């Protein structure tokens, strides 16, 4: 075997990991600057819990990135340990070899990213090759493991990640995206299989894939929560991951994950970015992004910092389990408490369910032009509101709501973290009788006068502010309106009347009006 290359520290300008394109909006490469921000957070927590000790000067600490892509976390950890262990292991080559063979480990998410990670960390895609800076490996992968594995299909979906068989059961020539870390019932056994029976990681850190296309690509299945859950089962001292912030209030199949996260007293720090492009430039992903630091020995409140783009709010000590969702707007909590103290019924008692009449947004079993005997059917196409017609006899679900007056609003309205926000799209009054597809949710009352009063309420900043506390993505489900109280539907509601009713302070009002845009004149 050829003699292996010596390790040298040298400036990199530009850093190649700042120049590579992302795989997709769901599998994005972590910028080196942000990875180092997370490592700084980790080092501060370590020092606070270890009498000021330097994490990077400890030759026994082990690190795992269970979803490595570019290898940036492992590379930056290696760089920090190389500096920190200089006194303990003076010889540079011996020091680097110790770090790479005893302290730094990764699991690639695809064949391509495993090669990229090895190049980033070992300076060679072959850990035992002549250009590798690790001198003791005797195999190609080193401590950055990847092997193709398959999904476990049952009834058309993967038992582990929920992936669609029709989408990802596609032959040996393409990646399966069956990630090893989450495709097992026994993660400790999987780690023992990959890295040895006695392997225990002190730190687990990474940026997992966020979701997989399912059902032919018409809806996405989140998978990042599985990486968090598996990592906790390994019982590290610290766990830090970048995940979409949508888990805080919404997300398909995330109710149990949200509950366990909010009740987890080990979460020591939460950094929340309302816009994803603040962390990943050029990536468009509704709801923003966050990273958290989970500390095995911490049991208390969480230090929360929110970055809106214009300002940084916090850190503030928060009890994550205060409500059934996490309210990102820390300054809005005082307003929420004043409104809830009134003890009024929620407006969701007057709000339809998703697909109230049983029809998805792409339903086409109606007359495009309403006939005289038809019930009006409201639907959307290409962002436009349209009205067709359907025979009453063909409305099988919720017939008791046909003959109500309705205030309709789009179920989805995205702003990508804009501030101040509109929160909800335009609303409109639908006469009785009427129905709609899944494109719309609607509030229902008995008369046109009541509908006009309700719509005036919906258009206020006050109403939309309370919705915003629970709305984290473009979709506003029925539960999003939980904290909006009912009013009497006998007048035109204004913000001024609502501010007075709930005794909001000047500071409260200023916060609402800096957060929520007024409805444009003439807006429906």
Secondary structure, 3 states (H helix, E strand, C coil): CCCCCCCCCCCCCCCHHHCCCCCCCCCCCCCHHHHHHHHHHHHHHHHHHCCCCCHHHCCCCCEEEEEECCCHHHHHHHHHHHHHCCCCCCCHHHHHHHHHHHCEEEEECCHHHHHHHHHHHHCCCCCCCCCCCCCCCCCCCCCEECCCCCCCEECCEECCCCCEHHHHCCCCCCCCCCCCCCCCCCHHHHHHHHHCCCCCCCEEEECCCCEEEEHHHCEEEECHHHHHHHHHHCCCCEEEEEEEHHHHCCCCCCHHHHHHHHHCCCEEEEEEECCHHHCCCCCCCCCCEEEEEEECCCCCCEEEEEECCCCEEEEEEECCCCCCCCCCCHHHHHHHHHHHCCCCCEHHHHECCCCCCCCCCCCCCCECCCCCCCEEEEEEECCEEEEEEECHHHCCCCHHHCCCEEEEEECECCCCCCCCECCCCCEEEECCCEEECCCEEEEEECCHHHHHHHHHHHCCHHHHHHHHCCCCCCECCHHHHCCCECCCCCCCCCHHHHHHHCCCCHHHHHHHHHHECCCCCCCC
